[in-house]
Amino acid sequence: MAVDLTQFEKEQYCYLTTRGRKTGDPHEIEIWFCVHEGALYLLSGNMDRSDWVRNLLKDPNVTVRIAGQTFPAVAKLLDLKDGQTETLVRMKMAIKYNEWEGRSPSEWARTALVVRVEV
């Protein structure tokens, strides 16, 4: 049964739990997110150097907790061929979190690594 993620759009944070790539221990982070076309999207300002990104690259099976509800999910880097989705996600994140430099999205919103999480 698919989860309707639109009910969580107004939440400020989600909690992503990955498995440590060396230890296998769970690691939870609090992170900004947006919902787009049935999936959650996260941005990593440290690109693929972030521990959570490195963990999910080794094991994409994660859990996501939003508003007290926890869901199993699969996380992956957004396919670079999907430019339209990337542009829309970056704009949604900039709007949701007021990440602007004048009239343009902030550097973070423009350049961070986009991760798609399918619940």
N, C-alpha and C positions, 0 to 999 in steps of 0.2 A: 504494500500500500504506500503510495507516494505521499510525502508530507507537503502540505501547502505552506511554503516558507514565507509567503506574503504577509502572514500574520505577525511575523517578526521584524518586518521592515523598519519599524520605528525604534526597535531596541538599539542601544548605543554600542553594545559589545556582544561578542560571542566568545566562547571558550573552546579552543581547539586543543585536543589531546592527541599527540603523536607518540610513537614508540621510539625510544632512544636508539639510534642507529648502531651503537656499540653495546649498550647495556640491555636494551629491550625494555627498559623501565618507562612507564608513562610520563610524559612531560606535557603540562597544560600551560597554555598562554592565554591571556586576555587580548583580544584583537578587534579592531574595527572591521566591519564587513558591509556588504550590500547584497541585496537579492536581485537577481536578474534572470529572467526566463527559467525559473524553477531551480536555480542553483544559488549557492552562496559564493561570493567572491571576496578574496582577501588580497591585500597588497603587502609585499615585503620590500621595505626601503633598503634593506641590506642585500637585496637580490637573493641569489642562491647561497650566500654566505650565512644567512640566518640559520640557527640550529633547527628551528621548526621546519624550514624548507628542506634542509639536508636530511632530516628525519623522514619526511614524507616522500622524498625521492627514493629512499631505500625501502620504505613500507608505506604505500599510499592509503592503507586502511587506518582511518582516524575516527575519533568521535568529536561531535560538536554539541556544545551545551548552550542553549539560548533560552532566556526567561525560565530557567529551572527545568527545562526539558532537554534530555540527552538523546542524540541520534547517532547511529553508526553511519559512517560516510566514507567516500573515497575522494582523495585530494590529488590534483595533478596540476602541472603548469598549464596555463592556457595555451592552446595551439597558436603559434605565431601567425598562422595563415588566417586566423579568425580576427582580422583587423577591425571589423565592425563591432563585434562584441567587446573587444578590448577598449575601443574608443568610448562606447556607451558605459562600460563598467568604470572606467577612469572618471568620466564625467559624473556618474552617480555618486562615486566616493567623494569627489571634490565638493559636490553640492551637499551631501549628507553631513560631512564633517567640516564644512566651511574652509576648505583648503584652497585658497585663492591667493594669487599674487597680482593685485590689480584686477584686470578682467580675465586673466588666464588662470587655469588650474595651477596649483603649486608644483614645484619640482617633484615632490613626492608623488602627487597624483599623476603627473605626466610620465615619470620614469620608473616607478617601482615595479617589481616583478608581479605579475597577475597570477593568482592561484585560484582555480575553480574547485569547489567542494560540492560533490553530488551526494545528497542525503537520500 
